[in-house]
Amino acid sequence: MPTRIPEEVVTEIRERVNIVDVISPYVPLKKQGRNLFGVCPFHEERTPSFSVNEDKQIFHCFSCGRGGNVYSFIMDIEQVSFPQAVAKVAPIAGVDLDDKYLSNETTQPVDEKTQALFDLYQDATKVYHHILVNTQTGEHALNYLHDRGLDDATIDAYMLGYAPGDDFLLNYFQNKQVDYQLLRTSELFVVWDDGSLHDRFSNRLLFTIRDERGRPIAYSGRRLEADDTQPKYINSPESDLFDKSNELFNLDLAREPIKKGKQVILFEGFMDVIAAFQADVKNGVASMGTSLTIDQVHLLNRYADHITVAYDSDAAGQNATKRALDLIQQNSQMSVAVAHIPDNQDPDEYLRSHDAAALADVLLKHTENPIAFNLRFLKRGLDFSNQNDVFDYINQALMLISSIDEAVVRENYLRQLADDFNISLEALSDQIRPMLMQRQANRPTQGNEQAVPYDADVPPMPPVEQVAPIGDTAQTYESGMSRVTRAEQVLLAWMLRDNDVWLEVTQQPDFTFSDVSYETLYMLATGYREQHQLTTISNLNEFMDYVQKPELIRILSTMDEIPEALFEDRNQVQAYVQVIMQDEPLQTQITNLKRDLAEAKQMQNTSAIAQLSVELINALKEQQAMRN
């Protein structure tokens, strides 16, 4: 088992290497003023927006947001762990790294208890799979899978299994004299009041959930009998191995196809993913029986530039599609499309009623962009023989269309809307004009918008926007963030560099960052300060080595671009805290109320519409009062 690389060795290697020498083999760089620029290797672009600061030894892409130091670049470009990145940089720095620090694993080694759990799940998976494919007990489950169109090779590839009754798995492990406490903590079993263990899964077909390295970590069990007293699916609870918000079904098999094509398909169910795989669509994944999470979006954004959402066509699936689109667009740089499967079928049903080529064609060609989907989504539940519904839809559609930057595309949707409702284009143009003016008013006047400005002495900045209403000072920095994320970015950067600000914020009761990434960085900074007896963290490069996680390093890399003017007015500290602690929870409440109100309108639930409308109006009034 390899030994952890000492901090002083990590620092020595980083300080002895020039980040330009490491990046140049991957990205041709050209000097522009103080920095070097090139075409970003992590996404497709025409204008170079990938910047390397040789003085500070960091990189940052102003388009996709990737950034960090020499180690994080190697971790991202080579898809390796932090120790492996250090090992790859060491020869360039002229440092001989002792073999005891090296490992062939793609991630850091796990502790003994965790490894025992991995071994336990691996053993259980083999047993369940054996019962499915080789025993009479699992024959009816195997027949079910064959009837669903799965062949034996696919069943083996996904290590599908069957869990019999009568505590079969418990008896199996007890006969092998596996430790009781290990079995108890594994979540493979439920614990009764008397302390006895019993199989969590009984008489169920099992879908094996594996981590990114292909190790079994959980199961989803489907009942095969028609018994409405039992839930259709039972899923493993979260455990030391399984965090459902961070895992994606099939990522272990789909990762390389996703990386190769820079595209991923997001399905709703396990069978959709498996059916697509058998149809030679290898880049599909699914979330863990719950809504898509920010962590899952970030994970996919590491490998893909484009994502297609292929959820079911029923009401639940379309609502989930809407939430997924919003989450992806707000939290990633991926372009997104929605697969429109004919006849209201889900992908698995469409495959069984057609063939593999037809499914692949649908997923590739029968797609719509987010604007088209949202316009169609807005129509759900509306009665267009009712004039109020018509006017309500047109107003919401115009608000959506006003968000389109390209004038030609915007006009095309306006013409479609005019044709659909027999309204003149001029009338729609008049009605959308105030929306466009308001949107333009909220966008500040920008100077040179090129990724590499002509003024070579000025480092390139991303598009900027006014951070009103936080204080009276004109405050500008990176756009593309929500208001609360902007506040969290500046506040955490300020805390790291100024101990007085750190103390002012940390002494406030119950303060937390709303975004888990910023809260994690805050906790790591606390430990780093204590470990190194620091009052400030001025060297973000060294702190990046301590953090190690690429998604957190990217956040740190953006802090170097925050204008110094934002750290001058101490009154802004409390303004940022208020945004994080008060405005964000209220905004989340407003977002949820809008979603619930839209769903209530679709269901024509009059009482719910009335109640939710009152709650939404009150919440909007409260938000306005806070900002005045």
Disulfide bonds with the S-S distance in Angstrom:
none
